Amino acid sequence: MSDPLDLLWLQSGGCGGCTMSLLNAESPELQGLFDAAGLRLIWHPSLSEASGDEVLSLLGRLERGEQPLDLLCVEGALLRGPNGTGRFHLLSGTDRPMIDWVRSLAPRARCVVAVGTCAAYGGITAGGSNPTDACGLQYEGEHPGGLLGADFRASGGLPVVNIAGCPVHPNWVGETLAALAMDALAESDLDPYRRPRMFYDHLVHHGCPRNEFYEYKASALEHSDLGCLMEHLGCLGTQAHADCNTRLWNGQGSCTRGGYACINCTAPEFEEPGHGFLQTPNVAGIPIGLPTDMPKAWFVALASLSKAATPERLRRNATADHLVVPPRVRQTQQR
């Protein structure tokens, strides 16, 4: 049996929510996940007992190349301020900014992984006026670059692998790390924003339980309503790349299943949509953000036909917080 691969996890500017999500991993649970993938977690700031000089000694060995580093995971945005010094975030126990540690360790790692949208693109941490000058590992918003630069490659040859989400689904992390451990993830397996295609070539819309309402444009007016959340309440599930409604959270949930609009948290710059998260901007009643791949003329035509054909059951249920009209029981066998 081969030796386990060493994984170092660093946390930068963020809320720690991706680690909290990771702790919800099941089938297998977190430790079983690492064991099955052949990974050894050598340090995590929240999950490891080691601290102080013990951690600094470990980081020093990794930095000098005295100990191999297989996987480097970074959670949270990289804080370059003030004025490029990075001194808004010093690694505890050192006088060195976290960005210096990441710049030094990343080239030593066989693979570098951005865990969460903040580490990938800047995310919420980079919102507003961005006073901390936050960015992602290899992206600044939707633009390549970030802390490490557009041309960065880890020692194994891959660019930074972006596991986007706010927070990430624990299985996205586990399966990505397992694929990297088995050398089963190539650059061609990453989408244009360098997210693993096995999760991000899907849309949140796929598997949404509100799809029947969407098809007939039977829309909710309040978040407690059962109808489609796209027309009035800002849902971006038809544009958001993730498998949230087919790979459920905690085995049973998703944002839209809980009555909350998808805000496209796996995308660069989702934190600055240009409008309220729970609003659908439109021109003459036509949403500005149309479903992926759909021309505006087709949407207008199909929406008009769909609304004209909306069954009374869906029309009434769409604006109710419970099932008002059940599907009619009828014989479906052809005779």
N, C-alpha and C positions, 0 to 999 in steps of 0.2 A: 504494500500500500504506500502511495507517495506521501510525502510530508505535506501537512496542511499549508495553505497559503496565508501569509500574514496580512491582516487588514488593519489599517489605522484610520480612525474616524476623528475628524476635527470639526468643531463647531465655530462658526464665525458670526456675522451679524444677522440674527434671526430670533425666532421665538422658541426654537426647539420642538416645534410641532411635528416635524418629520420623524424625530426620534420617538415622540409619544405615539405617533401612528404605527411606527415599526414595532413597538411593544405589543400591539394588537395582532401581530402575525399569528396565524393559526393554520394548522394542516400543511406544514409543520409550524410549531411555535418557534420563537426566535432562535433559541439555542439549537433546536433540532434542525432549523434551516441552515445555520452555519455549519453544523456537523455534516449534514447531507451534502452541502456544497464543497466540503473540504476546506473550510475557512477557519482561521484562528484570529479572533478579535484581540489584537495586542494592546489596544487602548481606545477607550471612548470616554469623554469627559464626564458623562452622566452614569454610565453603566459599569465602569471599571473601578476597582478599589485603589489602584495605584494613584498617587498624587505627588506633588512637590518634586523633590530631587530625583525620585525614581522615574517620573515621567520625563523630566528634563534630560536625564541620562539616556533614556530610550530615544528621545527625539534627536539627541546629539549623535548617537550611533547610526541612526537612520540617515541623518544629514551627511555624515562623513562616509557613508557607504559601508560601514563595518557590519551592518545588519541589513539584509535584503528587505525591500518593501514591495509587496506584490500589488496591493490595492490601497489606494488613498481615496477615502470618501470625505467630501467636504459638505457640510450642511450650513446654510446661511450665506448671505451675501458677503462679498469681500469689501471691507470699508477702507477706501484709499485716502480719506480725509484725515486731518486738514491739510490742504495744499500738497497732496501726494505723499505725505509722510506715513500715513497709515496709523498714526498714533491715537486715533479714536478707539482703537482696539489693540491693546498689547496682550500678548499671551501671558497669563498669570504666572508670576515667578520669574519672568524675564523682562528685559527692557526692549524686547523686539516686537514690532507689530506682527499681527497674525499674517498679514499679506506677505511679509518677508519669509516667514516659516513656510507658507504655502508655495511661494516661488522657489524656495530652495528644495523642498521635498518632492514637488510634483514631477520634475524631470527624473528623479530616482525611482519613481513608482512604475511598475509594469503597466498599470491601468489607473486612470484618474476618473472619479465619478462625482458628478454634482448631484447631490440628493436634495430635491426640492427646487421649486422655481426661483427662489432667492439665490441659491448657489449657481443655478444654471444661467439666469438672465438678469438678476438683480431683484426682481419681484417686489413685494410690498415694501421691503426695506429701501428700495430705490424710488419709491413713490414721491409725489409732490415735488418740492424743490430739491430733494435729495441732498440734504446738508452734509451727510457723511460721505458723499461721493461713492455710494455703493454700486457695485457691478457684479456680474456673474464671473465664473472662472474663465470662460472663453467667449462670453457674449456680454454686450452691454445693451440690454433690451433685445431688440431683434437684430442688432448689428454684431457681426463677428468682431472679436477683439478681447474685451474684458481684461481681467488681470493678467492672464498668461499669454495673450496675443493670439491672433487668428491662425498662425502657423504652428502653434504648439502641438507636439505629439509626445505622449508618454513613451517610456522606453520600449513598450511592447508594440508601438506603432500607431495606436489609436489616438484620435483627439479626445477631449473630455467627453464622456458619455453623460448626457443630460437626462436624469430621471425627474421630469418636471411634474409639478403638482403642488397644491397648497392646502393641505399637506399631500405627500405621496401616499399611494396605496402600499401597504407593507409588502404585498406580493410583487409589485413592480420592482422594489428594491431587491427582494430575495431572489427572484428569477433572473434579474440582470446580473447580480453578483455571481450566481451559479453559472450563468452562460459565460461570463468572463473567466471564471475559474477553470472552465473546461475548454477555453479558447474557441468557444462556439459563437462569438459575436464579432462580426467583421464590420468595417466601416460602411459597407453596403447595406448592413442591417439597421442603419440609423437613418432617420428621416432628415429633411432639410434643416431642421433645428437640432439635429444630432440626438434625437430621442429614439429609444429602441422601437422599431416598427411593430414588434409583436404586441405592444400595448397601444401605440399612438397612431397606427394606421386604421384605427377604429374611431367612431364618433360616439360621443355621449348619447346621442339620439338613438343609437342602436340598442334595442332592448328596453327603451323607456316605456313604462306602463301607460304613459299618456299618449302614445302614438296614435291610437284610434281617434282621439280628440284632435290631434295635429292633422291627421289626414282630412278631416272634415272642417278644419279651422274652427272648431268649437272651443272657444278660448275662455280661460279663467279670468276673472276680474280681481280677485283677491288670492293671496297665497294659500288660503284655506280651501279654495275651490279645487275641484277635481280636474278641470279642463287644462288644455295646453297653455303653457306659461310663456310661449314665444311672442304672441301678438301684442300683449299689453305689459307683461311683467319682466321683460328683459332676458328671458332664457336664451342662451347661446348653444344649447345642446346640439343643434343641427350644424354647428360650425366647430365645436370644441373636439379636439383630438384626444380621446381616452376611451377606455372600455369600462367606464364606471357602472353602466347599467347591465353589463353582462358579467363583470367581475365585481360582485357586490362588496360593499364595505361591511366589515364585521359579519359577513355571511348573509346579510339581508337588506342593506340600505344603500342609498345614494342620495345626492342632493334633490333630484327631481322626485324620487320616491318619497322623500320627506316633505314635499311641498315647496321646495325652495328652488329658485331658478339657477341654472348652471351659469357661472360667471367666467367660464373658460380659463380656469386657473392653471392649466398646463401650458398656456401660450405666453410667449414673451410680451411684456408690457400689458398684461391683462389688468394690472393695477391702475392703469390710466385709460379707461375705455372712452373718455370724452363725454360721458353721461353717467347718470346714476346707475349703479349695478342693477337695480330692480326696475329700470325703465327701458322701454323699447322705443328708441328714436325712429321716427318715420317721416316720410314726405308724402302728403296726400293720402295718408293711411297705409302706405306701403313701407314695411320695415326697411331701414337702410342696410342692416346686416342680414342678407338673405342666406338661406341654407347653402352650404358648400356645393359648388358645381351647378347651381340653378340660375339660369338667366332671368332677369327681371320680368321680361315679357311672359315667360312661361309661368312664373310664380303668380303674376296677376291673373292670368287666364285660369290657372288651376285653382287658385284660391276662390275665385268667383264661382266656378262650377262646384267646388267642394261645399261652399257655404249654402249654395242653392239646394244641394242634395243632403244636407245634414239631417240625420234622423232626429225625431223629436226627443228620443231617449238621450242622445248625446247633447242636444241643445239645452235640455233641462239640467242634466247632470253636471255640465261643464261649469256652471256657476253656483253649484251647491257644494257643501262640505261633506256630504255623504251621498250614498247611492239613493237617488229619488225614484228613478224608473229603471227597473232591472231589465235585462234583455228578455225579449219575448220568447216563451217556450213554444217551439213549433216543430213539426215533423220535417226533417231534412232529407229523409230517404226519398230518392226519386222512384216513381212508380210508372 
